[in-house]
Amino acid sequence: MVAVALAAMAAFAGCDWLLGFDTTPPTCQVVSPPDSAAVSGSVPIAATASDSVGVEWVEFYADGALVGVDSATPYSSSWDASALAEGTWHALSCIAYDLAQNRGYSDTIAVVIAAAGQRSVYHGELSIAAGGREAVQFDAQDGDTLAGDAQVVAGGSLSSLLWLNNANYQKYLANQAYTALFRQDGFQQLSMRRPVASGGSYFLVFVNSGGSVVKCWARFVLE
């Protein structure tokens, strides 16, 4: 009887600790879509969450309104953006709850409603190593327009941004003479909008010839 009583007291004490003494909130973050992404229709949202004791559930919000709840990893939900005007910006966030009902709030990310027929090329952050490059491949069709923005967020400036067709990209890789469809050198921020002459495979190449890592945020679409 004494052992049973002690076990009951220990269980009660553990519950009391959980509800009364665990004051550390969980952490959470929206991981998809990426910040500044162009979205449309039914938008899947994914989040990560962690806690020293355990995450009980994660709530998903769009423009401050609850759009979904998930209690199992991987935490995800969806948001109906089909009625929203193209070109408008909206805020996504999440809140994680632990077993003691502490709340952990994520940072807010912003997404834009894509124009009709707009197709994503790349949205997000690139980390380009010193003396390195990062290439983004995409397929385009006759009559498309490539439009986008890039901005260095850490590391100074970016040496070059190149838009190359497949043949010239292979020449670039082989250190041969090449012709770029678009080139911008030594920039911290740029915007570009160029028509696609013919359908095919293309590459955006972010070049860092400097001595330190450069982080660059980019958003490019085909219209």
N, C-alpha and C positions, 0 to 999 in steps of 0.2 A: 504493500500500500504506500509506503514511503517513497519507493522508486517511482511509482505511478504519479504520485503527487509532485515529485521533483520534475518529472518529464513534462507534466502539464504546466508547471510554473515556467520551465525553460521555453516551452512553446509559446506561452503567453508573453514572456519577456521578449522573444524574438519578434513576435507580431508587434509588440509595443515599440521596439526599436525601429521596425520597418515603417510604422505609421508616424512615429513621433520624433525620431532622431535622424532619419535619412532626409536631409534637407538639400542634398546636392541634386540639381536637376539633370536630366539626360541631355545629350547633344543630338542634334539632327540637322540635316541639310538636304535641300532639293538637289538631286544630281542629274535629273533629266526632266524636261528639256534643259539645255545649257542656257546660261544667261545671254540675253539678246537674240535668242533664236526666233526665226519666223515660223509660226505655227498656224494651223487651221483645222476646222472640223472637230473631231473627237481627239483631244490631246492627252496622251498618256503622261502621267507624272510619276516619277520614282524618287525615293528618298532613302538616305541611310540614317540610322539612329542607334545610339549606344548608351548604356547606363551601367554603373558599378554593380547594381543589383539586378535590374532587368527592365526592359521596355515593355509596357503593357499594350499601348497602341500609339498610332501616329495619325494625326488629323491633317488633311490637305486643304489649303485655302487658295482661292482665286479672287483677287480684289477684295480680300477680307471676308469673303463668304465661304462657308464650309462646303466643300465639293466631294469629300470622301473620307473614309476612315479605314485603316487597315491594322490588324493586330498580329500579322505574321510577316516575317522576312521572306523575300525582299518586299519592303513596304512600297505600295503603289496604289494609284487611283487613276481616274480619268476626269477630264474637264471638257464640257461641251462648249466649244467656242464657235460653233457654226453660225450663230446669229450675230456675231460681233463684226463691226465694220473693219474692212481691211485698212491697214496702216495705223490702227490704234494700238496703244501699248497697255499692257496689263501686268499685274503683280501676282506672283506665285510664292507661296511659303508653306511651311509645315510646323506643327507643334507635336513634340513627343511627350508622352506621359509615362512615368515609371510606376512601380508598384505602390509607392507611397503618395502617388498623385502629384508629385512635383512635375512642373512643366518646363520643357526645354524648347526655346523658340529658334527657328532657323533664320538665317539672313533671307531677305526678299530678293528674288530675281525678277527681271523684267523680260517679257516676250512681246513680240509684235505680231499682229494678225497678217498673214501673208496675202498678197494680192492674188486674184484668180489666175491660175496658170503658173504661178511662181514656184520654182523648184530650188531647193536648198543645195548649195555647193559646199559651204562650210560655215559653221557657227561655233565660236568658242575661242579658247586661248591656246596659243602655240608657244612652246619653249624651244628656242633654237640655240643649240650649243655653240660655244665659241669656235669660229672657223667652220661652222656647219651649215646645214640647210634643212628645211622641211618642205616636202612637196605634197600638194593636194591634187589628186586626179579626179576629173569629172568628164562626163559625156554631154555634149551639146548638140543641138539640132539646127538646121538651116533656119534663119530668121530669129534665133534667140539673141538676147542681149545679156551680157555678163555685167553685173553691177555689184558694187560692194564698198566696204570701208575697212580700213586697218589702222590700228593705233598701238604704238609701243607703250606698254604699261610698266616695264622695268628693264633696265639695262642700257639706257641711252637711246640709240637710234638703230634702225634696221638698215643694213647695207643696200639691199635691193629686194624688190618684188618683181618677179618675171611672170608673164603669161605666155606659155609656149604651146604650140601644137605638138603632137607626139613625135614627129620627125625631128623637130628642133630640140625637143627635150632630150632625145637620144644623143644628139650632137653635143648638147650641153654636158651630159653625163660623161661623154667621151673626151671632153676638153677640146672640142672642135668648134669652129666658127658657127654661130647660130644666129637666127633672126627672131627677135621677140615680137609678139603681137602687141604687147604693152610692157613697159619697163619704167620703174620709178626707183631712183637711187637715193640713199642717204636721207631717210625720212623718219619722222616720229608719228605722223598721221597722214593718211591719204584717203581720197574717195575717187572711184573710177566707174565709168559706164561706157562700154564699148560693144558694138554689134559683133555677132559671130558670123564670119564669112561663110563657113560651111560646116556641116555636121561632122562630128568625129570626137576623138579623145583628146583632152587638153590637160594642162598642168599649171597650177599656180605654185611658184617656187619662192619661198621666203629664205633669203640668203643673209647669213651673219658672218662677215669676214673679220669682225672685231675679236677682242681678246677676252670677252666675258659673255655670259649667257644673256640673251635678249628674250623677253617675254612679250608676245604680241597678241592682242585681241583682234579677231577678224570676223567679218560677216559678209559672205558673198552669195548671191543668188543668180539663177537664170530666169529671165522673164520672157 
